[in-house]
Amino acid sequence: MIPDVETLLNLQGRTGVSLLLLLWLYLDPFSLFKDSSRGNRFERAAAERYNVEHRQILLPYVPRWVILAAVSIGAVFLSEFTSLTLLAAFFGLAFSVAVAITVLTLTTYLLLGR
């Protein structure tokens, strides 16, 4: 069972959760936000207010994904140097995903702040 988003915000709320969920929380920038597209008008407004108030949660994810992008592009060059084109294609895809998530995270941070 996945705990509530607000429970996962503090360290005590994350005790006892699986390692896979912790990895998911570490990599998914939007896992600690509430879904503002569900519920009645008041629930959606409350979720949106919560997301705006907690937008600073997104900032630590940017360096994580930038590092993943840098490692991926480095692995592309290393794979091409060793003529492992399938592996280079995989790391190229990983680089593209990392850049896309970084841009999406920064864009969401900026849009929540306006």
C-alpha positions as CSV (number, residue, x, y, z in Angstrom):
1,M,0.0,0.0,0.0
2,I,1.3,3.4,-1.0
3,P,1.0,6.0,1.8
4,D,-0.6,9.4,1.3
5,V,1.5,12.1,-0.4
6,E,1.6,14.3,2.7
7,T,2.8,11.3,4.7
8,L,5.7,10.7,2.4
9,L,6.9,14.3,2.7
10,N,8.6,13.7,6.0
11,L,11.3,11.2,6.9
12,Q,9.2,9.3,9.4
13,G,6.5,8.8,6.8
14,R,9.0,7.1,4.5
15,T,10.1,4.5,7.0
16,G,8.9,1.0,6.2
17,V,8.3,1.6,2.5
18,S,9.9,-0.6,0.0
19,L,13.2,0.2,-1.7
20,L,11.5,0.2,-5.1
21,L,9.0,2.9,-3.9
22,L,11.9,4.9,-2.4
23,L,13.7,4.7,-5.8
24,W,10.5,5.8,-7.5
25,L,10.2,8.8,-5.1
26,Y,13.8,9.7,-5.7
27,L,13.4,9.8,-9.5
28,D,9.8,10.9,-10.1
29,P,9.6,14.7,-9.7
30,F,5.8,14.6,-9.6
31,S,5.2,11.7,-7.2
32,L,4.8,14.0,-4.1
33,F,2.2,16.2,-5.8
34,K,-1.6,15.8,-5.6
35,D,-3.7,15.2,-8.7
36,S,-5.7,18.4,-9.3
37,S,-7.7,16.8,-12.1
38,R,-9.9,14.6,-9.9
39,G,-12.6,15.3,-7.4
40,N,-15.1,18.1,-7.1
41,R,-14.3,21.8,-7.7
42,F,-13.1,22.3,-4.1
43,E,-10.9,19.2,-4.0
44,R,-9.3,20.2,-7.3
45,A,-8.7,23.8,-5.9
46,A,-7.2,22.4,-2.7
47,A,-4.9,20.0,-4.6
48,E,-3.8,22.9,-6.9
49,R,-3.1,25.1,-3.8
50,Y,-1.1,22.3,-2.3
51,N,0.9,21.8,-5.5
52,V,1.7,25.6,-5.7
53,E,2.7,25.7,-2.0
54,H,5.0,22.7,-2.4
55,R,6.6,23.5,-5.8
56,Q,10.1,23.8,-4.2
57,I,10.0,20.0,-4.1
58,L,10.8,20.0,-7.8
59,L,14.2,21.7,-7.4
60,P,16.2,18.8,-6.1
61,Y,15.1,16.7,-9.0
62,V,16.8,18.9,-11.6
63,P,20.4,18.1,-10.7
64,R,19.5,14.4,-10.4
65,W,18.2,14.3,-13.9
66,V,21.0,16.5,-15.3
67,I,23.5,14.0,-13.8
68,L,21.6,11.1,-15.4
69,A,21.7,13.0,-18.7
70,A,25.4,13.6,-18.4
71,V,26.1,9.9,-17.6
72,S,23.9,8.8,-20.4
73,I,25.6,11.0,-23.0
74,G,29.0,9.9,-21.7
75,A,27.9,6.3,-22.1
76,V,26.8,7.0,-25.7
77,F,30.2,8.2,-26.6
78,L,31.9,5.3,-24.8
79,S,29.5,2.8,-26.5
80,E,30.2,4.3,-30.0
81,F,33.9,4.3,-29.3
82,T,33.7,0.5,-28.6
83,S,31.3,0.0,-31.6
84,L,28.4,-1.2,-29.4
85,T,25.7,0.6,-31.4
86,L,22.7,-1.0,-29.8
87,L,24.0,0.0,-26.4
88,A,24.7,3.5,-27.7
89,A,21.1,3.7,-28.9
90,F,19.8,2.7,-25.5
91,F,21.9,5.3,-23.8
92,G,20.9,7.9,-26.4
93,L,17.2,7.2,-25.5
94,A,18.0,7.5,-21.8
95,F,19.7,10.8,-22.5
96,S,16.6,12.1,-24.3
97,V,14.3,11.0,-21.5
98,A,16.5,12.6,-18.9
99,V,16.6,15.9,-20.8
100,A,12.8,15.8,-21.3
101,I,12.2,15.2,-17.6
102,T,14.6,18.0,-16.7
103,V,12.8,20.5,-19.0
104,L,9.4,19.3,-17.8
105,T,10.4,19.7,-14.2
106,L,11.8,23.2,-14.6
107,T,8.8,24.3,-16.7
108,T,6.3,22.9,-14.1
109,Y,8.3,24.7,-11.3
110,L,8.1,28.0,-13.2
111,L,4.4,27.6,-14.1
112,L,3.4,26.8,-10.5
113,G,5.1,30.0,-9.4
114,R,3.2,32.4,-11.6
